[in-house]
Amino acid sequence: MTIDIQIARVLRARTNASNLVNVVEALHLPAAEFQTAFDVALEMENRNLAKLLYSNVNSVKVVIEFTLLADSYAPG
């Protein structure tokens, strides 16, 4: 799965109730693939789509907050 597809999945996981999302849950990854979720979060931060707020391998969380730029992002 390409990084753009993963980013698109995370963007679709956004809800009206919150601007925060756990990337691990959004990508439906097992705990063993924590690094993949972390890499996606970092790439989103590099593209100014999100800000990495919290990361903890023991609790399997990579929490990001979407930026305003994420509203208009179209991968590809």
N, C-alpha and C positions, 0 to 999 in steps of 0.2 A: 504494500500500500504506500503510495507516495505521500510526501509531506503535505502537499496541497489538499489531498483527499482527507487526510487526518485533520487538518485545520478546518476544512469545511464541516466535518462531523462535529468538531468542538463548537463551532459557531452555531450549528443547528441545535445544540444542546442548551443554548441560552433560553431563559424563560423571562416572561414579563415581570415576574415577582422579584428576580434578583439578577444582578449583573455579574455574579460570581458563579464559577463552575469548577468542579473537580475534574481535571482532564482525564484521570484514570477511569472515572465512572463514565464520562462522556464517550470515551473510546472503547468502553467495555473490555478493559485489559485486565489480565490476572496480575497479582502482586509481583510475579516474577518479571513482568515487563514494565516495571516502574520507570526505568531509564528511558524507555520510548516515550512515555507520557511527559517526562521532564524535558526531553529533547523537543517535543512538539510545543510545549509551553515556552521554551526559550526561543524557538523560531518565531512564534507568535509575538513575543516581546520584541525581537529584532525587527519584525515588520510593523511594529507599533500598533498591533491589533489587541494586545493585552498586556497587563502588568502582572508578573509573577508575585503573588502575595505570600504564599506559604507552601512549603514542601517538606514532607516527612516520610521517609521510606518505611518506618515502622508502622505508621498508621495508614500507609498507602494513599497519600493525598498529595496532589499537585494542584493547588487552588490558584486560579487566575481571576483577574477582574478585566472585563472587556473595556476597551477604549472607544471613543466615538468613531474612530476610523473603522472599527470592526463592523459598524452598521452598513458601510458602503463597500466592503471587501467582496470581490468576486475572484475566486482562484483562477489561475491560468493566465 
